[in-house]
Amino acid sequence: MTGLNTILILLGLFLAGGVYSFAKQKLPVGVVVLLGLSSVFCLAAGILRIQGLWS
């Protein structure tokens, strides 16, 4: 596991926490969706890098 994998996964988890917080505060749906998509993409990129499917 490299530093970039760790950063991507931690960033994804941080953004996922933001999604929960923003949804709880009843912020606009567009912001919550954008943050959720960012979280999914970061987590997916980190996992794909760990598996060696994306360099």
N, C-alpha and C positions, 0 to 999 in steps of 0.2 A: 504494500500500500504506500503510495507516494503522498507528498504533501498536498498536491492538487486534489487527489481523491478525497482526502480528509476535509479540505476546504469546501469542496462541492457538497459533500454530504452534510457538513455542519451548516452551511449556508441554506441548504434545502430545509433542514430541520428548523432553523431560525425563521425562515419564511413561512413554514407551516404553522409555527406558533403565532406569527403575525396574522395569518388567515383567521385563526381561531379568535384572536383578540379583536380584529377588525369586524368580524361577523358579530361578535358579542356586543360591540359598540354600535351596531346598526349603521355602519358606514356604507357608502354607495356600493351596489352590487358589482359594478365594473372594477372597482379597486380590489375587492375581495377576489374576484375571478382572476384578475391579472396577477395578484400575489400568489394565488393557488397554482396557476400555470407555471409561474417562475419556480415555485417550490418543487413541483413535479419534475420540471426539466433539470433542475440542479441535482435532485436525488437520482434521477435516471442516468444523468451523465456520470455521476460519481460511481454508481453501481456498474455501469457499462465499462468504465475504466478499470475497476477492480477485476472484472471478469476478463479483461483483455480484449473486449470486442470493439473498443474505440481507443485509438491511441492519441 
